[in-house]
Amino acid sequence: MRVITHVSLSITEFNCVTRPKVSILPPSSAEISSKRTATLVCVANKGFPSDWSLSWKVDGSSRSQESSAGLLEKDGLYSWSSSLTLSEQEWMESVSVSCEVTRSGQPALTGHFVSLWATFGSGTKLDVGSVTRPKVSVLPPSSAEISSKKTATLVCVANKGFPSDWSLSWKVDGSSRSQEISAGVLEKDGLYSWSSSLTLSEQEWMKSVSVSCEATRSGQPALTGHVTRHQCSE
């Protein structure tokens, strides 16, 4: 007699496709003034399956950049990130920077950088007295970067917070690291998003146990996101 076992699948069944949400976080003014460079971060949130890819264009011209390995969230969906560094002159002269998220058989999704001035001009209503705690995630480095450049770049993203004065900080195995963060991007719903990238040497990444990013604001409990190298190898 043959026994048939019924297996229950989660929401991420093999034939399910979820299109991620794409956004671009702008460079920090501190980076531009001190390093004469401008690093933008593209974030694709809540997609499935794991084989979506990210690519950049500056004023319509393609730029080759690596994207992070997909980070599997508790809900079974993935998030990805990619950073693009421009010279100060190129950033100041650029008209449009876009990030495209693609997967075979799916229409492309595109995020465009929109200035804060343009967003404020759209008539967004802000409630000065309210505080919204952002969600913090740490996106791991790509295996391609580690193998080719011998470095590991992690990206911390804090989504949907208010007001604009939340700050991000990094720790590697409990030791603080000083890194710049992007200016907050004001979304259409009146909430902000921030990002910060941290680049480790291959040796440091391979030896690390835990890398964490903390979002803080005066008078509010800290919010922490973290990633371990063990998680990335699963």
Phi, psi and omega in degrees: 000135181267132180260128179256123180258129178268127181251128179270128180260151176284185181295339181268062177291163189298333182263011183266134175235126176242124182279125182287162172267134186248134175215154178243128178260132188280170179287162176273146177295330179295318179296315183298316183286327184267322185255348183062031174228164181224113182255120176256151180235127174262131180236128174245117186250142168061061176239164176203143357282203191273002188259024170288147179233154183246141176217156186245152169222138174241115184051041176087349181266131182291145175234131180275115179220147177277152175246159181290160168295146180297133177265118182279120180272171182296334181276005178087003178258162184250156171229148182225163174212159174210140179247147179230123180251124178248157171290160179302318181296316181295320178297316182292330183270346184288146179262319184217133173238126182229155178233128183246133179249123187229156173207142181306129178085001181240143173299143181292149174248134184232133171252138178242145173286129178239128182294152177297327180298317180295323180292316177299324182291346182281356176092023178297133179266125180248137176260103188297332185277351186267156175230127176240125182279125181287162172267132185250130177226148174245121180263132188283168179286163177272145177296329179296318179296316182298317183285327185267320185256349182062029174229163180226111181257120176255150181236127174260131179235128174246115186252142168062059176241164177201142359281203191274001189259025170289147178234155181244144176217154185248152169221139174243114184050042176088350180264130184291146175232132180273117179221150177280156176239159178289159168295146180296134175268122179275118180276172182295335180274005177087005178257161184251156170229148182227162173213159174210141178246146179230122180252123177250157171289159178303318182297317181294319179296318181293332180271343186289150176260316182211137174241127183232155177231133185242130175259125184228154173207141182306129178086000181240144174298144181291150176245134186233135170242148181212161176217146176242153179298328178299318178298321184290337183267358182284000000 
